[in-house]
Amino acid sequence: MPLLEPWVTAYGSQDEIESLFVNIKFDKSEGWGECAPAPLPLYNSEYTKGAFQFACEVLAPSVIGKDISSPAQLQIFFRDLKGHEFTKSAFDGAAWDAFAKASDQPLWSMIGGNNPSIIVGADIPVLPSTEMLIDRIAEAIDQGFPRVKLKYNQQCHPEMIEKVRNAYPDLVMHIDCNSGFTLEDIEMFQRLDHFDLKMIEQPLAYDDLIDHSILQKQIKTPICLDESITSVERAAKAIKVNACQWINIKTSRVGGLTNAITIHDLCKDHKMPVWIGGMLESSVGQGPSMAMATMENIQYPCDIFPSNRFFEEDFSSPQIKLSDRGKITAPNRPGTGFAPKMKKLKKYNLASVSIQ
């Protein structure tokens, strides 16, 4: 899917996304899942063509013909297979979609969500100038978003954030570094302490916990971990070493909704607040994230995006729309509530396979 504008972050720039769609047929129902890792292994070690190969050659053959009594059972078949969380999440999402349809329930209700009305925020990529950034923030405020996330890379600087804060003294905002910095940048992070950021998301390496713990001790602003949280075990370790004060849960990054729910419950037990993130997926990929965002321990506006934020036309239907200012409502249809547009999918597909 082409993007409406380049998505510029600390790990690069994208002007389109590639997605892997997975359709699983069970005896009584079928479901769709999606993952959208970066086209190259820049966000983490996964990328779309690799996900497709792993799905075809490893994951699909491991579940064909198996008795699966719950979506969570897929994780049993996958547990000895290292990594590839994005690909696993597409299978996990398809299973949850199918089982929720079979039980005639919306997915958010099936997993124990509290309220289908989800508070969401605005995300803004790295822009060429601070003036453009301030104008974009004004648009987000006018649209009713209760918080703003600013992508932040090596070309950004604390003076930029200072100007934003001076322009919007009461704005709830945070920056997302996407693993773009090291402990050599501690002085810069300490300067950011002056601008009342809600958090600094993933400042250091994508696979690090220890340096984040060191950094958190030397700055006042809470650290939120994103890329570093790839499993239940990693979340537990992050809590144990005090590597952060917030955790962002992406269902695709942790291997699927099954693991995401367990991480949510673990964080709740340890009084660690969480919020829900997402990649640049179609509405099928965002479906499990929407369901997750209705749960109890979600304490910050989530990264659930209206389809028209990034795409001229979503590859899936229906499109995700704001239901109110700064809010999106999880669908009341059985399953995730979304499915790919098959004609569009066939027209633009790069590769496909059916495994029985």
C-alpha positions, 0 to 999 in steps of 0.5 A: 500500500502506498503511503500518503506521505513518507514515514520518516523515523530514526530507522529510515523512511518508507513511502509504501508498506508491504504486508503479509496476509494469512488466511486460516480455514478451520472446520467451522470458521476461517479467519484473517491475520496480517503483519507488516514488518518493514520491507528491510530489517530496519525496525527489527530483524524481520522483513516482509519477504522473509516473513512470507518464506517463514510462513510458507515453509515453517509455520503453515506446515506446522499447523496443517491438520492439527486439532486446535481448540483455542487460538492460544494453542498455536503458541504451543506449536510455535514455541520451539521456533525462535524469533519471527514474532511478526509472522507468528502474529499473523497466524495468531490473529487469523486464529483469534478472528476465526474463533471469535466468529465461531462463537459469534462474538466481537474479538474485543468482547471475547478477550474481556475488553471493558469498553469498545471506545478507544482513546487514540493519539496522533503520530507525526513523522520527522519533518523538515522544519520545526515550523512544519511540526508545530503546524502539524501539531495544530492540526492534530489538536484541532482534530481532537487528539488528546496527545501527540507522539513525535518521531525523533531521530539524530537530526532532531534536537532538544531546541525543537522540542522546546519550541513545541512546548513553548507553543503548546504549554499544556500539550500531552506529548512524547517522543519516539526514538525508535532505537536511534540513540546510545548512552553517549546521548545522556546529556541530550536526554537530560536536556529533554527532562525540562520539557514535560514529556510524558515519556521517551519511547525506545531511546536506545537499542532495539534489543537492549534492557540494561542500558535502558535501566542505566539511562532511566536512573539518570533522567527524570522523564519516564522511559517507555519500551517498545522494540525491546519487548518481544515476549512475555519473558522480556517484559518480565525482565524489563520490569525486574531491572527497572528498564522503563516506567511504561510498556508499549504492546504491539501485538505483532511485535510480541508474536500475536494477541495471545502473548500480548494479553499475557504481557498486559496481565503481567504488567497489571500485576506489577503496576506497570502501565501499558498502551497499545501500538501498531505498525502501518497495517491495513485494518485487518492488522489493526484489528487485534490491536483494537481489541487489545486497546479495550482492556483494563490496564491501557492507560495512555492514548493508543496508536490505532490509526484511522485508515485515511491517516496513512492510506488513500484507500485501505487494502481491507474493509471497512476502513477504520474511522474516528468515531468521535474526537480522538476516539475509535470504536472497536467493531461490534461484528463477530471476529476482528470485524475486518477482512481484506478486499480480495480484488485489491489484494489479488491485483497488488499481491507480489506472491501467494501460496495455498497450503493444505 
